[in-house]
């Protein structure tokens, strides 16, 4: 789960995140979005929170299978 601070930080980048995850937008355009929005700042935060959330879900699934 995202913390309140992470949600607040990512809220500013909602539109670029939606565009980056869209399958209809070409990669060339996505690269421009990253360059214009300062991708190096918010991408690590997004990746970190996604990995944490996925790791938690995987761990729960493994525990339920072992029980």
URRA-V876166 format. One record per run of one state. SS is the DSSP state (@ for helix, = for strand, . for the rest). FROM is the first residue (numbers start at 1). TO is the last residue. If there is no record, write none. Layout:
BEGIN
ss->SS from->FROM to->TO
ss->SS from->FROM to->TO
END
This chain:
BEGIN
ss->. from->1 to->3
ss->@ from->4 to->11
ss->. from->12 to->13
ss->@ from->14 to->21
ss->. from->22 to->26
ss->@ from->27 to->37
ss->. from->38 to->38
ss->@ from->39 to->66
ss->. from->67 to->67
END
